[in-house]
Amino acid sequence: MDLKVSLEQWRALLAVVDAGGYAPAAEALNKSQSAVSYAVQKMETALQVRVFRLEGRRAVLTEAGEILYRRAQALVEEASRLETSAESLARGVEAQLYIAVDAIFPMWLLLQCLDRFASEFPETRVELLETVLSGTDETLLQHQVDLAITPRVPPGFIGDALMRARFIAVAHPEHPLHHLGRPLVFQDLRRHRQLVVRDSGSRRMDAGWLGAEQRWTVSHLSTSIRAAAMGLGFAWYPEEKIRDELDEGSLKRLAMQEGEERFADLYLVYAEADYAGPAARRLGDILKRSCAALCNKKA
């Protein structure tokens, strides 16, 4: 028994069902009605199963036909994706992109950029590594990613400036630091718990003021922000990362005598700038344009 059924025959089956008959299916496929009918008959012969039965003048799926129809849908969809992928590869477009993004970059902006990128390169898969401090450098130095957004450009690499992240000192509104009735000095902070995000790299670098006698170190920025919003400590956070908490009042800026804010510049860095593919280049362009638009809006 010959079980070979062509993709065109499966498409003919779907068209007959979806269009509601052989004549509209032939029109949808831009084929003659006899060609569509022959394709379905040939499939039935190859599979030795009846796909349609006649009810009056209507062709209705048999029980076996219902099963084959559902599986044909998945088969044709997968074949379409495969063809698109092959076309992309023929154009030299990367099948997958690996990107590292430092935790201080606004996630909402990154997701907007990835959404726009996906509409232009739907077949390129993206793997995102969320990193902290030297962890971002290491992904570039160890050739783990195609591009990275990092606050420091490693030696041997060239970066394009994207934006400047503004860090502000904050704590829950009921935190004791808010009730001293005067501008705070670092001696005040030393008596309270500071919340810190651990460097995701092997070098375990430190950044910012770390003078508090009590300290909690966590692996994710979101965990630290959650702890601060619960009144468990104070910290410096990128303002864009805590916009919701500031607006809803679960975090409030500390009135510092000095050091209330600090800044970190973020750069776009390609792992192999001379050999970056079209998808990596396009994602980089989207990121640069989106960051420029955000900075101009704030200016």
Backbone as JSON, one array per atom type, in Angstrom:
{
  "sequence": "MDLKVSLEQWRALLAVVDAGGYAPAAEALNKSQSAVSYAVQKMETALQVRVFRLEGRRAVLTEAGEILYRRAQALVEEASRLETSAESLARGVEAQLYIAVDAIFPMWLLLQCLDRFASEFPETRVELLETVLSGTDETLLQHQVDLAITPRVPPGFIGDALMRARFIAVAHPEHPLHHLGRPLVFQDLRRHRQLVVRDSGSRRMDAGWLGAEQRWTVSHLSTSIRAAAMGLGFAWYPEEKIRDELDEGSLKRLAMQEGEERFADLYLVYAEADYAGPAARRLGDILKRSCAALCNKKA",
  "N": [[0.85, -1.2, 0.0], [0.64, 2.17, -0.9], [1.48, 4.84, 0.94], [2.13, 7.43, 0.51], [1.36, 10.74, 0.53], [0.91, 13.78, -0.98], [1.81, 17.17, -0.11], [0.25, 19.0, -1.44], [-2.07, 17.57, -1.84], [-3.02, 17.3, 0.77], [-3.52, 20.0, 1.23], [-5.55, 20.41, -0.59], [-7.59, 18.89, 0.57], [-8.04, 20.38, 2.93], [-8.91, 22.78, 1.8], [-11.31, 22.08, 0.55], [-12.93, 21.49, 2.73], [-12.77, 23.86, 4.27], [-13.62, 25.83, 2.46], [-16.08, 24.93, 1.8], [-16.86, 23.16, -0.22], [-16.19, 21.57, -3.45], [-16.12, 23.27, -5.71], [-15.85, 26.02, -4.68], [-13.44, 25.55, -3.36], [-11.7, 24.97, -5.43], [-11.61, 27.45, -6.64], [-10.42, 28.96, -4.61], [-7.91, 27.79, -4.49], [-7.02, 28.32, -6.96], [-7.25, 26.44, -9.01], [-8.53, 23.89, -11.25], [-11.81, 22.46, -10.83], [-11.91, 19.74, -11.26], [-9.26, 19.02, -10.86], [-8.91, 19.43, -8.13], [-10.77, 17.62, -7.12], [-9.67, 15.24, -8.07], [-7.25, 15.2, -6.64], [-8.12, 14.8, -4.0], [-9.4, 12.32, -4.29], [-7.22, 10.71, -5.05], [-5.72, 10.84, -2.71], [-7.43, 9.51, -0.94], [-7.34, 6.97, -2.09], [-4.65, 6.35, -1.74], [-4.46, 6.28, 1.03], [-6.37, 4.47, 1.61], [-8.88, 4.99, 2.77], [-12.04, 6.41, 3.37], [-12.63, 9.78, 3.01], [-14.6, 11.68, 2.61], [-18.2, 11.65, 2.64], [-21.24, 11.53, 0.8], [-23.93, 13.7, 1.3], [-26.81, 14.21, 0.12], [-26.17, 16.67, -2.14], [-23.96, 17.53, -0.94], [-20.61, 17.24, 0.23], [-19.5, 15.61, 3.0], [-17.41, 15.32, 5.83], [-16.17, 12.18, 6.83], [-15.93, 10.13, 9.84], [-13.28, 9.31, 10.02], [-12.27, 11.12, 8.25], [-12.57, 13.52, 9.68], [-10.59, 13.26, 11.64], [-8.3, 13.15, 10.02], [-8.47, 15.65, 8.84], [-8.01, 17.44, 10.99], [-5.38, 16.76, 11.63], [-4.18, 17.33, 9.23], [-4.37, 20.09, 9.17], [-2.46, 20.85, 11.14], [-0.19, 19.78, 9.89], [0.03, 21.21, 7.46], [0.29, 23.82, 8.4], [2.74, 23.61, 9.77], [4.39, 22.96, 7.63], [4.21, 25.32, 6.2], [5.51, 27.07, 7.96], [8.02, 25.93, 7.88], [8.78, 26.38, 5.23], [8.9, 29.15, 5.25], [11.0, 29.51, 7.04], [13.08, 28.34, 5.59], [13.23, 30.11, 3.45], [14.08, 32.37, 4.83], [16.59, 31.52, 5.74], [17.82, 31.21, 3.31], [18.06, 33.81, 2.58], [19.97, 34.55, 4.29], [19.29, 35.17, 6.88], [19.37, 35.04, 10.42], [18.54, 32.1, 12.22], [18.2, 32.04, 14.94], [18.51, 34.29, 17.67], [20.65, 35.38, 20.25], [20.5, 37.31, 23.09], [21.79, 39.49, 25.59], [20.72, 41.34, 28.35], [21.17, 43.92, 30.57], [19.87, 44.14, 33.88], [19.03, 46.69, 34.57], [17.96, 47.94, 32.38], [14.97, 49.25, 30.94], [12.34, 47.03, 31.1], [9.82, 47.07, 29.88], [10.28, 48.62, 27.63], [12.14, 47.07, 26.26], [10.57, 44.8, 25.64], [8.68, 45.93, 23.95], [10.32, 46.57, 21.79], [11.19, 44.01, 21.03], [8.76, 42.94, 20.25], [8.17, 44.46, 17.98], [10.34, 43.71, 16.42], [9.77, 40.99, 16.09], [7.58, 41.07, 14.4], [8.73, 41.65, 12.0], [10.67, 39.72, 11.67], [9.53, 36.98, 11.96], [10.32, 34.31, 12.03], [12.69, 34.13, 13.33], [14.04, 32.98, 16.21], [14.26, 34.07, 19.61], [16.45, 34.26, 22.29], [16.63, 35.34, 25.5], [18.82, 36.66, 27.86], [18.82, 37.73, 31.09], [20.79, 39.87, 32.82], [23.28, 40.95, 35.28], [25.52, 43.54, 36.08], [28.83, 42.45, 35.81], [28.05, 40.12, 34.64], [26.85, 40.62, 32.21], [29.01, 41.49, 30.67], [30.47, 39.11, 30.56], [28.91, 37.42, 28.96], [29.38, 38.45, 26.46], [32.2, 38.28, 26.22], [32.55, 35.55, 26.37], [31.31, 34.7, 24.13], [28.56, 34.07, 24.14], [26.33, 35.36, 23.3], [24.65, 37.27, 20.69], [24.26, 40.0, 20.7], [24.33, 42.66, 23.13], [22.98, 44.57, 25.87], [24.47, 46.76, 27.88], [25.93, 48.26, 30.84], [28.62, 48.71, 30.75], [31.23, 48.75, 28.42], [33.03, 46.06, 27.33], [36.64, 45.51, 27.17], [38.03, 45.56, 23.92], [35.69, 45.63, 22.53], [33.16, 47.55, 20.82], [30.76, 49.99, 21.56], [27.43, 51.33, 21.12], [25.92, 54.19, 22.38], [22.92, 54.01, 24.2], [21.03, 54.91, 26.19], [20.62, 56.79, 29.25], [20.46, 55.62, 32.47], [18.74, 56.56, 35.33], [19.3, 56.42, 38.7], [17.58, 56.35, 41.78], [17.34, 56.96, 45.3], [15.3, 55.1, 47.43], [12.57, 54.1, 49.61], [10.01, 52.31, 51.42], [7.09, 54.27, 52.17], [6.53, 54.26, 54.94], [8.88, 53.62, 56.1], [11.45, 53.95, 58.57], [13.45, 55.82, 57.85], [12.17, 57.81, 56.47], [11.07, 59.35, 58.39], [12.7, 60.96, 59.87], [12.78, 63.66, 59.69], [14.52, 65.43, 58.45], [17.08, 66.17, 55.95], [18.77, 63.27, 54.8], [21.85, 61.71, 55.79], [24.75, 59.7, 55.0], [25.43, 58.33, 57.3], [23.01, 57.95, 58.56], [21.85, 56.04, 56.86], [23.46, 53.85, 57.33], [22.5, 52.57, 59.56], [20.4, 51.06, 58.81], [18.78, 48.47, 56.83], [20.16, 47.65, 53.73], [19.2, 46.93, 50.4], [20.4, 44.84, 47.9], [21.37, 43.88, 44.59], [22.68, 40.92, 43.34], [25.68, 40.48, 41.48], [25.56, 38.9, 38.39], [27.66, 37.71, 37.12], [30.78, 35.83, 37.19], [32.69, 37.27, 38.51], [31.57, 38.7, 40.55], [31.1, 41.53, 41.06], [30.79, 44.67, 42.79], [28.56, 47.47, 43.03], [27.72, 50.92, 43.42], [26.72, 52.51, 46.56], [27.64, 50.79, 49.46], [27.51, 50.82, 52.26], [25.94, 50.09, 54.44], [25.39, 48.49, 57.59], [23.69, 46.34, 57.79], [22.61, 44.08, 55.32], [20.81, 42.82, 52.56], [21.2, 40.58, 49.98], [20.1, 39.81, 46.8], [19.13, 37.82, 43.9], [17.66, 38.82, 41.78], [16.43, 41.81, 40.34], [13.71, 42.42, 40.48], [12.91, 41.05, 42.78], [14.26, 42.45, 44.76], [13.04, 44.97, 44.52], [10.45, 44.3, 45.23], [10.84, 43.58, 47.91], [11.64, 46.04, 48.99], [9.3, 47.52, 48.6], [7.73, 46.32, 50.45], [8.67, 47.33, 52.75], [11.07, 46.39, 53.74], [13.64, 47.3, 53.52], [16.02, 49.73, 52.17], [17.03, 51.18, 49.0], [18.88, 51.95, 45.97], [17.37, 52.44, 42.91], [16.84, 51.99, 39.33], [15.0, 54.6, 37.97], [13.02, 54.2, 35.99], [12.41, 51.56, 36.38], [10.91, 51.42, 38.68], [8.64, 52.83, 38.34], [5.87, 52.25, 38.53], [5.62, 51.54, 41.26], [6.33, 53.94, 42.47], [4.27, 55.58, 41.55], [1.99, 54.35, 42.65], [2.54, 54.62, 45.29], [3.89, 52.81, 46.96], [6.58, 52.94, 47.13], [8.88, 55.53, 48.0], [10.78, 58.44, 47.38], [13.88, 58.96, 49.01], [14.87, 61.64, 51.05], [17.73, 62.82, 50.54], [20.76, 64.33, 51.73], [22.99, 64.35, 50.17], [23.93, 62.42, 47.29], [21.5, 61.41, 46.42], [20.74, 60.6, 43.92], [22.06, 58.76, 41.13], [23.81, 57.89, 38.07], [23.82, 55.72, 35.21], [25.2, 54.82, 32.19], [23.93, 53.16, 29.33], [24.8, 50.78, 26.86], [24.68, 49.54, 23.5], [26.02, 46.6, 22.32], [27.59, 44.65, 19.9], [28.45, 41.23, 19.59], [30.05, 40.27, 17.52], [30.82, 42.59, 15.64], [31.52, 43.05, 12.95], [30.44, 40.92, 11.63], [27.78, 40.64, 12.18], [24.51, 39.48, 11.62], [21.61, 40.14, 9.44], [19.23, 40.08, 11.01], [20.14, 40.53, 13.64], [21.28, 43.04, 13.27], [19.0, 44.51, 12.58], [17.44, 44.32, 14.91], [19.13, 45.68, 16.65], [18.99, 48.22, 15.49], [16.29, 48.85, 15.89], [16.25, 48.96, 18.7], [18.01, 51.13, 19.16], [16.65, 53.26, 17.9], [14.25, 53.3, 19.36], [15.12, 53.86, 21.95], [16.25, 56.37, 21.53], [13.96, 57.81, 20.87], [12.6, 57.71, 23.3], [14.36, 59.1, 24.98], [14.33, 61.62, 23.75], [11.72, 62.32, 24.22], [11.72, 62.7, 26.93], [13.37, 64.86, 27.16]],
  "CA": [[0.0, 0.0, 0.0], [1.42, 3.41, -1.01], [0.94, 5.82, 1.89], [2.68, 8.75, 0.23], [0.36, 11.76, 0.19], [1.63, 15.04, -1.17], [1.34, 18.34, 0.63], [-0.82, 19.61, -2.23], [-3.29, 16.81, -1.6], [-3.52, 17.72, 2.07], [-4.06, 21.35, 1.08], [-6.82, 20.27, -1.3], [-8.55, 18.45, 1.58], [-8.38, 21.52, 3.79], [-9.65, 23.78, 1.03], [-12.68, 21.61, 0.32], [-13.66, 21.64, 3.98], [-12.83, 25.27, 4.69], [-14.37, 26.63, 1.49], [-17.45, 24.44, 1.76], [-17.18, 22.39, -1.42], [-15.11, 21.45, -4.44], [-16.06, 24.44, -6.59], [-15.17, 27.16, -4.02], [-12.06, 25.17, -3.05], [-10.94, 25.14, -6.67], [-11.41, 28.9, -6.83], [-9.47, 29.42, -3.59], [-6.58, 27.26, -4.82], [-6.71, 28.7, -8.34], [-7.14, 25.21, -9.78], [-9.81, 23.43, -11.78], [-12.54, 21.63, -9.89], [-11.53, 18.34, -11.48], [-7.94, 18.81, -10.27], [-9.1, 19.32, -6.69], [-11.46, 16.35, -6.88], [-8.71, 14.16, -8.32], [-6.28, 15.21, -5.55], [-8.75, 14.17, -2.84], [-9.6, 10.9, -4.6], [-5.91, 10.07, -5.02], [-5.36, 10.72, -1.3], [-8.25, 8.44, -0.37], [-6.83, 5.71, -2.6], [-3.35, 6.08, -1.12], [-4.65, 5.99, 2.45], [-7.39, 3.41, 1.71], [-9.88, 5.43, 3.73], [-12.96, 7.39, 2.83], [-12.54, 11.06, 3.71], [-15.91, 12.34, 2.49], [-19.39, 10.92, 2.22], [-22.2, 12.45, 0.2], [-25.24, 13.92, 1.9], [-27.42, 14.98, -0.95], [-25.11, 17.17, -3.02], [-22.87, 18.02, -0.1], [-19.57, 16.31, 0.67], [-19.33, 15.77, 4.43], [-16.31, 14.52, 6.35], [-16.43, 10.98, 7.61], [-15.26, 10.17, 11.13], [-11.84, 9.26, 9.71], [-11.94, 12.39, 7.6], [-12.44, 14.54, 10.72], [-9.27, 13.1, 12.24], [-7.28, 13.53, 9.04], [-8.57, 17.1, 8.64], [-7.32, 18.12, 12.09], [-3.94, 16.54, 11.51], [-3.73, 18.04, 8.03], [-4.19, 21.49, 9.54], [-1.17, 20.98, 11.79], [0.85, 19.47, 8.92], [0.16, 22.31, 6.5], [0.83, 24.97, 9.13], [4.15, 23.34, 10.01], [5.06, 23.06, 6.33], [4.31, 26.74, 5.87], [6.58, 27.65, 8.78], [9.28, 25.39, 7.38], [9.09, 27.08, 4.0], [9.31, 30.51, 5.62], [12.34, 29.41, 7.63], [14.02, 28.07, 4.51], [13.4, 31.36, 2.72], [14.89, 33.25, 5.67], [17.96, 31.02, 5.7], [18.36, 31.48, 1.97], [18.41, 35.24, 2.55], [21.05, 34.77, 5.24], [18.74, 35.65, 8.14], [19.65, 34.12, 11.51], [17.42, 31.3, 12.72], [18.06, 32.32, 16.36], [19.33, 35.37, 18.22], [20.88, 35.36, 21.69], [20.78, 38.66, 23.56], [21.93, 39.7, 27.04], [20.25, 42.68, 28.7], [21.36, 44.21, 31.98], [18.6, 44.28, 34.59], [18.59, 48.08, 34.75], [17.29, 48.43, 31.17], [13.51, 49.16, 31.12], [11.82, 45.81, 30.49], [8.69, 47.39, 29.01], [10.83, 49.11, 26.37], [12.73, 45.92, 25.58], [9.51, 43.96, 25.1], [8.13, 46.64, 22.8], [11.28, 46.42, 20.69], [11.15, 42.62, 20.59], [7.5, 42.74, 19.55], [8.33, 45.03, 16.65], [11.29, 42.85, 15.71], [9.1, 39.73, 15.74], [6.68, 41.3, 13.27], [9.55, 41.69, 10.79], [11.43, 38.47, 11.58], [8.75, 36.03, 12.77], [10.93, 32.99, 12.09], [13.91, 34.18, 14.14], [13.8, 32.75, 17.63], [15.05, 34.95, 20.47], [16.72, 33.79, 23.65], [17.01, 36.51, 26.3], [19.51, 36.45, 29.14], [18.74, 38.92, 31.94], [22.07, 39.83, 33.51], [23.6, 42.03, 36.2], [26.92, 43.96, 36.16], [29.82, 41.77, 34.98], [27.42, 39.01, 33.93], [26.62, 41.04, 30.84], [30.32, 41.45, 30.01], [30.9, 37.73, 30.34], [28.2, 36.83, 27.83], [30.07, 38.91, 25.26], [33.56, 37.75, 26.2], [32.49, 34.11, 26.18], [30.6, 34.46, 22.87], [27.29, 33.42, 24.43], [25.23, 36.14, 22.74], [24.9, 38.02, 19.47], [24.34, 41.41, 21.09], [24.06, 42.86, 24.55], [22.77, 45.92, 26.39], [25.33, 46.69, 29.06], [26.4, 49.56, 31.35], [30.07, 48.83, 30.54], [31.7, 48.12, 27.18], [34.25, 45.3, 27.66], [37.8, 45.78, 26.31], [37.99, 44.86, 22.64], [34.37, 45.79, 21.91], [32.7, 48.92, 20.57], [29.35, 50.1, 21.89], [26.64, 52.52, 20.77], [25.17, 54.68, 23.54], [21.48, 53.89, 24.05], [20.3, 55.78, 27.1], [21.18, 56.96, 30.58], [19.55, 55.19, 33.53], [18.82, 57.4, 36.52], [19.01, 55.7, 39.93], [17.18, 57.2, 42.9], [17.26, 56.28, 46.59], [13.89, 54.99, 47.81], [12.14, 53.15, 50.63], [8.57, 52.37, 51.66], [6.75, 55.54, 52.85], [6.53, 54.11, 56.4], [10.23, 53.25, 56.56], [11.94, 54.94, 59.55], [14.28, 56.86, 57.23], [11.3, 58.9, 56.0], [10.48, 60.06, 59.52], [13.73, 61.65, 60.66], [12.45, 65.08, 59.65], [15.63, 66.22, 57.91], [17.8, 65.46, 54.88], [19.53, 62.13, 55.31], [23.27, 61.55, 55.48], [25.07, 58.28, 54.89], [25.44, 57.75, 58.63], [21.64, 57.5, 58.81], [21.62, 54.82, 56.1], [24.25, 52.74, 57.88], [21.76, 51.92, 60.64], [19.24, 50.35, 58.25], [19.09, 47.41, 55.87], [20.24, 47.99, 52.31], [18.86, 45.84, 49.48], [21.41, 44.82, 46.83], [21.22, 42.82, 43.6], [23.95, 40.23, 43.14], [26.3, 40.41, 40.17], [25.31, 37.58, 37.8], [28.9, 37.19, 36.58], [31.64, 35.09, 38.11], [33.57, 38.19, 39.23], [30.83, 39.21, 41.7], [31.44, 42.93, 41.25], [29.88, 45.52, 43.55], [28.32, 48.79, 42.44], [26.95, 51.8, 44.28], [27.1, 52.64, 47.97], [27.39, 49.54, 50.2], [28.01, 51.1, 53.6], [25.03, 49.71, 55.52], [25.82, 47.35, 58.39], [22.79, 45.25, 57.42], [22.45, 44.03, 53.87], [20.23, 41.64, 51.93], [21.6, 40.48, 48.57], [19.2, 38.9, 46.07], [19.59, 37.55, 42.54], [16.84, 39.48, 40.77], [16.02, 43.17, 40.66], [12.28, 42.4, 40.84], [12.82, 40.6, 44.17], [14.7, 43.56, 45.59], [12.0, 46.0, 44.49], [9.33, 43.79, 46.03], [11.22, 43.67, 49.32], [11.61, 47.46, 49.39], [7.9, 47.94, 48.64], [7.17, 45.73, 51.67], [9.27, 48.01, 53.89], [12.14, 45.55, 54.29], [14.94, 47.92, 53.35], [16.11, 50.84, 51.21], [17.93, 50.86, 47.88], [18.87, 52.81, 44.78], [16.82, 51.7, 41.77], [16.59, 52.78, 38.12], [13.68, 55.22, 38.12], [12.08, 53.58, 35.07], [12.05, 50.23, 36.87], [10.01, 51.49, 39.83], [7.63, 53.84, 38.03], [4.56, 51.84, 39.08], [5.67, 51.61, 42.72], [6.31, 55.35, 42.84], [2.93, 56.12, 41.26], [1.0, 53.81, 43.58], [2.91, 55.03, 46.64], [4.53, 51.78, 47.78], [7.95, 53.41, 47.3], [8.98, 57.0, 48.05], [12.17, 58.9, 47.32], [14.5, 59.4, 50.26], [15.37, 63.01, 51.0], [19.15, 62.73, 50.87], [21.55, 65.55, 51.69], [23.79, 64.15, 48.96], [23.88, 61.04, 46.79], [20.11, 60.97, 46.23], [20.63, 59.97, 42.62], [23.27, 58.5, 40.36], [23.47, 57.58, 36.69], [24.59, 54.68, 34.51], [24.96, 54.82, 30.74], [23.72, 51.84, 28.75], [25.33, 50.69, 25.5], [24.39, 48.37, 22.67], [27.29, 46.02, 21.88], [27.52, 43.41, 19.11], [29.54, 40.3, 19.89], [30.9, 40.28, 16.33], [30.27, 43.74, 14.93], [31.75, 42.96, 11.5], [29.74, 39.76, 11.07], [26.4, 40.58, 12.66], [23.55, 39.2, 10.55], [20.55, 41.15, 9.24], [18.27, 40.12, 12.12], [20.8, 41.2, 14.76], [21.4, 44.46, 12.91], [17.68, 45.15, 12.63], [17.06, 44.45, 16.32], [19.92, 46.77, 17.18], [18.44, 49.47, 14.97], [15.03, 49.09, 16.61], [16.6, 49.37, 20.06], [18.58, 52.48, 19.14], [15.6, 54.23, 17.57], [13.28, 53.37, 20.46], [15.77, 54.55, 23.07], [16.38, 57.78, 21.14], [12.63, 58.42, 20.97], [12.29, 57.86, 24.73], [15.21, 60.18, 25.52], [13.84, 62.9, 23.21], [10.44, 62.6, 24.87], [12.02, 63.19, 28.28], [14.14, 66.11, 27.1]],
  "C": [[0.88, 1.24, 0.0], [0.78, 4.46, -0.12], [1.47, 7.22, 1.64], [1.57, 9.68, -0.24], [1.09, 13.08, 0.11], [1.01, 16.15, -0.33], [0.2, 19.01, -0.11], [-2.13, 18.88, -2.03], [-3.9, 17.15, -0.24], [-4.14, 19.11, 1.99], [-5.41, 21.32, 0.36], [-7.92, 19.84, -0.33], [-9.0, 19.61, 2.46], [-9.24, 22.53, 3.05], [-11.09, 23.35, 0.82], [-13.52, 21.8, 1.58], [-13.85, 23.11, 4.33], [-13.68, 26.12, 3.77], [-15.81, 26.16, 1.36], [-17.83, 23.69, 0.51], [-16.05, 22.41, -2.42], [-14.98, 22.7, -5.31], [-15.41, 25.64, -5.9], [-13.73, 26.83, -3.64], [-11.17, 25.35, -4.27], [-10.64, 26.6, -6.92], [-10.37, 29.42, -5.85], [-8.05, 28.97, -3.92], [-6.12, 27.64, -6.22], [-6.42, 27.47, -9.2], [-8.51, 24.86, -10.35], [-10.48, 22.54, -10.74], [-12.15, 20.17, -10.03], [-10.17, 18.04, -10.86], [-8.04, 18.64, -8.76], [-9.75, 17.99, -6.35], [-10.51, 15.17, -7.05], [-7.7, 14.06, -7.18], [-6.85, 14.51, -4.32], [-8.94, 12.68, -3.08], [-8.28, 10.13, -4.53], [-5.44, 9.87, -3.58], [-6.14, 9.58, -0.65], [-7.75, 7.07, -0.82], [-5.53, 5.34, -1.91], [-3.51, 5.66, 0.33], [-5.64, 4.84, 2.69], [-8.41, 3.73, 2.8], [-10.76, 6.46, 3.05], [-12.89, 8.66, 3.67], [-13.88, 11.77, 3.7], [-17.0, 11.32, 2.21], [-20.39, 11.95, 1.71], [-23.48, 12.49, 1.01], [-25.99, 14.84, 0.96], [-26.35, 15.38, -1.95], [-23.89, 17.66, -2.25], [-21.91, 16.89, 0.25], [-19.28, 16.6, 2.14], [-18.22, 14.84, 4.91], [-16.82, 13.28, 7.08], [-15.73, 11.12, 8.96], [-13.74, 10.14, 10.94], [-11.39, 10.57, 9.09], [-11.77, 13.52, 8.6], [-11.05, 14.48, 11.36], [-8.19, 13.57, 11.3], [-7.29, 15.04, 8.8], [-7.81, 17.84, 9.73], [-5.8, 17.96, 11.97], [-3.37, 17.22, 10.28], [-3.51, 19.52, 8.32], [-2.82, 21.71, 10.17], [-0.03, 20.76, 10.8], [1.09, 20.63, 7.96], [0.72, 23.56, 7.17], [2.33, 24.8, 9.37], [4.95, 23.45, 8.72], [5.23, 24.51, 5.91], [5.4, 27.42, 6.66], [7.94, 27.19, 8.29], [9.72, 26.11, 6.1], [9.56, 28.5, 4.28], [10.71, 30.51, 6.2], [13.39, 29.19, 6.55], [14.28, 29.33, 3.69], [14.28, 32.33, 3.5], [16.35, 32.83, 5.64], [18.61, 31.3, 4.36], [18.77, 32.94, 1.84], [19.54, 35.55, 3.52], [20.58, 35.3, 6.58], [18.97, 34.6, 9.23], [18.39, 33.38, 11.96], [17.16, 31.61, 14.19], [19.0, 33.44, 16.77], [19.43, 35.19, 19.73], [21.24, 36.78, 22.12], [20.88, 38.67, 25.08], [21.54, 41.14, 27.33], [20.42, 42.88, 30.2], [20.03, 44.55, 32.63], [18.13, 45.71, 34.72], [17.91, 48.65, 33.51], [15.78, 48.26, 31.34], [12.94, 47.95, 30.37], [10.67, 46.11, 29.53], [9.18, 47.86, 27.65], [11.44, 47.97, 25.57], [11.65, 45.06, 24.92], [8.83, 44.62, 23.91], [9.02, 46.46, 21.58], [11.26, 44.99, 20.15], [9.86, 42.32, 19.84], [7.58, 43.29, 18.13], [9.27, 44.18, 15.8], [10.6, 41.57, 15.23], [8.16, 39.9, 14.56], [7.44, 41.32, 11.95], [10.34, 40.41, 10.58], [10.72, 37.39, 12.41], [9.41, 34.67, 12.93], [12.23, 32.97, 12.9], [13.56, 34.04, 15.61], [14.74, 33.62, 18.45], [15.22, 34.29, 21.83], [17.32, 34.95, 24.44], [17.66, 36.08, 27.6], [19.43, 37.76, 29.91], [19.92, 38.87, 32.9], [22.25, 41.03, 34.43], [25.1, 42.26, 36.2], [27.84, 43.13, 35.25], [29.25, 40.57, 34.23], [27.15, 39.35, 32.48], [27.92, 41.0, 30.05], [30.7, 40.03, 29.63], [30.18, 37.08, 29.18], [28.84, 37.24, 26.51], [31.45, 38.27, 25.14], [33.59, 36.26, 25.94], [31.67, 33.71, 24.94], [29.29, 33.69, 23.08], [26.12, 34.12, 23.75], [25.66, 36.81, 21.44], [25.01, 39.51, 19.74], [23.93, 41.54, 22.54], [23.78, 44.33, 24.83], [23.45, 45.94, 27.75], [25.74, 48.09, 29.53], [27.89, 49.75, 31.18], [30.44, 48.1, 29.25], [33.0, 47.39, 27.49], [35.4, 45.68, 26.73], [37.72, 44.94, 25.04], [36.67, 44.96, 21.91], [34.06, 47.28, 21.73], [31.2, 48.96, 20.85], [28.72, 51.39, 21.41], [25.84, 52.93, 22.0], [23.67, 54.59, 23.26], [20.73, 54.89, 24.91], [21.05, 55.87, 28.42], [20.12, 56.57, 31.61], [19.8, 56.04, 34.77], [18.39, 56.58, 37.74], [18.61, 56.69, 41.02], [17.08, 56.34, 44.17], [15.81, 56.28, 47.06], [13.72, 54.01, 48.97], [10.62, 53.26, 50.74], [8.24, 53.64, 52.43], [6.77, 55.45, 54.38], [7.89, 53.69, 56.94], [10.74, 54.34, 57.51], [12.77, 56.06, 58.93], [13.45, 58.04, 56.74], [10.8, 59.76, 57.16], [11.51, 60.74, 60.41], [13.54, 63.16, 60.62], [13.57, 65.97, 59.16], [16.27, 65.46, 56.76], [18.72, 64.4, 55.46], [21.0, 62.21, 54.91], [23.57, 60.06, 55.5], [25.12, 57.59, 56.25], [24.04, 57.25, 59.01], [21.38, 56.16, 58.11], [22.31, 53.62, 56.71], [23.48, 51.94, 58.95], [20.59, 51.06, 60.13], [19.67, 49.38, 57.16], [19.07, 47.94, 54.43], [19.95, 46.75, 51.47], [19.75, 45.95, 48.25], [21.1, 43.67, 45.88], [22.59, 42.24, 43.28], [24.39, 40.3, 41.68], [26.08, 39.0, 39.61], [26.56, 36.96, 37.19], [29.73, 36.49, 37.64], [32.52, 36.01, 38.95], [32.91, 38.79, 40.47], [31.23, 40.65, 42.04], [30.38, 43.62, 42.1], [29.71, 46.85, 42.83], [27.47, 49.61, 43.39], [27.45, 51.8, 45.72], [26.72, 51.37, 48.73], [27.85, 49.67, 51.65], [27.13, 50.66, 54.73], [25.57, 48.5, 56.29], [24.96, 46.12, 58.11], [22.62, 45.26, 55.9], [21.78, 42.73, 53.47], [20.64, 41.68, 50.46], [20.73, 39.44, 47.89], [19.68, 38.78, 44.62], [18.85, 38.34, 41.47], [16.39, 40.86, 41.24], [14.56, 43.21, 41.11], [12.09, 41.97, 42.29], [13.21, 41.72, 45.12], [13.63, 44.64, 45.67], [10.8, 45.58, 45.34], [9.62, 43.91, 47.52], [11.16, 45.12, 49.81], [10.17, 47.94, 49.52], [7.17, 47.37, 49.86], [7.78, 46.35, 52.93], [10.44, 47.28, 54.5], [13.53, 46.14, 54.12], [14.87, 49.09, 52.38], [17.09, 50.44, 50.1], [17.91, 52.0, 46.88], [18.39, 51.97, 43.61], [16.77, 52.6, 40.53], [15.15, 53.31, 38.18], [12.64, 54.56, 37.23], [11.6, 52.22, 35.57], [11.03, 50.27, 38.0], [8.92, 52.53, 39.6], [6.28, 53.49, 38.65], [4.54, 51.97, 40.6], [5.66, 53.05, 43.2], [4.92, 55.95, 42.65], [1.9, 55.63, 42.26], [1.34, 54.11, 45.03], [3.53, 53.97, 47.52], [6.03, 52.04, 47.95], [7.96, 54.93, 47.22], [10.44, 57.38, 48.09], [12.65, 59.33, 48.69], [15.07, 60.8, 50.07], [16.82, 63.01, 51.48], [19.81, 64.1, 50.82], [22.48, 65.53, 50.48], [23.66, 62.69, 48.54], [22.48, 60.51, 46.57], [19.94, 60.24, 44.91], [22.0, 59.73, 42.02], [22.86, 58.0, 38.98], [24.36, 56.46, 36.16], [24.21, 54.72, 33.04], [24.85, 53.38, 30.24], [24.13, 51.85, 27.28], [24.83, 49.43, 24.8], [25.71, 47.87, 22.1], [27.02, 44.75, 21.1], [28.71, 42.52, 19.48], [30.55, 40.26, 18.76], [30.38, 41.37, 15.41], [30.41, 43.61, 13.42], [30.93, 41.86, 10.84], [28.31, 39.62, 11.57], [25.45, 40.41, 11.48], [22.46, 40.25, 10.46], [19.54, 41.22, 10.38], [18.88, 40.84, 13.32], [20.92, 42.69, 14.49], [20.05, 45.18, 13.03], [17.22, 45.32, 14.07], [17.84, 45.59, 16.96], [19.39, 48.12, 16.74], [17.14, 49.84, 15.68], [15.3, 49.59, 18.02], [17.12, 50.8, 20.09], [17.52, 53.53, 18.86], [14.6, 54.4, 18.72], [13.86, 54.11, 21.66], [15.91, 56.05, 22.77], [15.04, 58.49, 21.27], [12.26, 58.65, 22.43], [13.09, 59.01, 25.33], [14.74, 61.53, 25.03], [12.54, 63.31, 23.87], [10.67, 63.19, 26.26], [12.68, 64.55, 28.27], [13.23, 67.34, 27.15]]
}
